[in-house]
Amino acid sequence: MEGNIVQETIQSWTESNVLLKYDEHREVKYRVYREGEVLFLEIRAMDDSPVHTLEIPDGMKLDQSSYEVLLRYVLLDVIAA
């Protein structure tokens, strides 16, 4: 069916306790998925409320530990905003 974009899961929901700064932590869950040719990192609070969705640049499919590093920087940026 034309116009339907299918989401392909790259990494299922993963819980993480992210160190932000000065012993401050934030518990979140995240997943990585593809829509068409575009990768996304979706971050949600543990209560399932949305925190942020980031488009991952083309060619930047990473392993889980790299997504964790990216997650920390995104959270630091979102909290600072």
Stockholm file with secondary structure:
# STOCKHOLM 1.0

chainA/1-81         MEGNIVQETIQSWTESNVLLKYDEHREVKYRVYREGEVLFLEIRAMDDSPVHTLEIPDGMKLDQSSYEVLLRYVLLDVIAA
#=GR chainA/1-81 SS CTTCCCEEEEEEEEEEEEECSTTCEEEEEEEEEEETTEEEEEEEETTSCEEEEEEECTTCCCCHHHHHHHHHHHHHHHHHC
#=GC SS_cons        CTTCCCEEEEEEEEEEEEECSTTCEEEEEEEEEEETTEEEEEEEETTSCEEEEEEECTTCCCCHHHHHHHHHHHHHHHHHC
//
